[in-house]
């Protein structure tokens, strides 16, 4: 059981590090992860056909974005 736990923790750590060093912009990565999680939710049967209530997102895309920073000079 301890070996399996270590493998799962290592996989989760690898995913987190991969997301931190992703070559795409943060907003693109967040949208992709959101899409993957929604697909997984549907596959696992967590989707109840839209009967659950969710708070509307402020940006309409489901991902809040921050204003872009000016380039350092």
N, C-alpha and C positions, 0 to 999 in steps of 0.2 A: 504494500500500500504506500510506503514511503517513497519508493521509486517512481510510481505513477504520479504522486503529488509533486515531486521534483520536476518531472517532465512537463506537467501542466503549468507549473509556475515558470519554468524556463521558456515555454512557448509564449505565455502571456507577456513576459518581459521582452522577448524578441519582437513581438508585435508592437508593443509600446515604443521600443527603441526605433523600430522601422518607421513608425508614424512620425516620430520626432525628427528623423533625418530624411523624410520623404522629399523627393526632388520637386514636387509640385507646391503651389501656393497653399497656404493654410486653408483658405475658403474651399478650394477644390478638394483637398483631402477630407475636410469635415463633411462636405456633401457626399463624397464617396463612402465614407464610413457610415453616415446616416442611411444611405441607400442599402448598404450591406446589412445593417442591423434591421432595417425594415423587411428585407427579404428573409432574413433568418427568423424574424418574428412570424412571418407568414408561413414559413416551412414548419416551424415548431408548433404551429397552431395557436399562437398567442394572439393572433388577429381575430377579433370577435365581429368582423364585418362592419366595423365603424360604429358600433353601438357605444363604445366607451367615449367619454368626453375628454377632450384635450384643450388646453389653453391655446388660443391662436398665437402664432409667432408674429413678432413685430415686423419682420422683413418679408413675410409671406413665403419664404423658401424653406423654413424650418431650421435655418442656421442663422444665428445672429452674427453680424459682421461689424468689425471695427473700422473707423476711417483709416485710410492709408497714411503712413508716415511720409514726411518729406525726406528725400535722400540727404544723407549726411554730407556736408561739404567741408 
